[in-house]
Amino acid sequence: MGLFDKFKKKNNSDNGFLKVDVQHLIDWNEPNGEGCIVSDMITKEGWKVGYMFRDEPVKDQPDSGWHFFKGDEDEDYSNDPHNFHVFALNTVCNYDPDIIQYLNSPIGAHLIRTKDGMFITDDGSQPIHIKKQEKEINNQQVK
């Protein structure tokens, strides 16, 4: 059993997602809705968002166009649809509130987390800062 297997058994719900007490953090008024695609590295393993981009929302779907990644998912991981799930933006903000101030970025935005915890446009010149969540989820510290 690996380190994360032990962690998951203590802190995860029956479906493997970290349990969070979802608070109302944002009001999303975009016409398509607030659905987004999120890597399990964030919702199941407890990593902060390291890379985020906004595509054109899928028409006739509750899609914001946002995609959230830890930032170092390899091609095999990223090509497996079982490693990603659709969440409401507000729920993802409860996993990582650092993203809130960037949600109104335009379609086509590609942002990476820097060492100081801020997000900047990804121009390929800087590394993505990978960081574990440092908060309590259901009264248990996630590190």
Salt bridges, closest charged atoms under 4 A:
ASP27 OD1 - HIS24 NE2 2.73
GLU30 OE1 - ARG54 NH2 3.56
ASP40 OD2 - LYS44 NZ 3.67
ASP40 OD1 - HIS85 ND1 2.79
ASP55 OD2 - HIS67 NE2 3.65
ASP72 OD1 - LYS70 NZ 3.30
ASP80 OD1 - HIS82 ND1 3.03
ASP96 OD1 - LYS48 NZ 3.17
ASP96 OD2 - ARG113 NH2 2.67
ASP98 OD2 - LYS48 NZ 3.02
ASP98 OD2 - ARG113 NH1 2.86
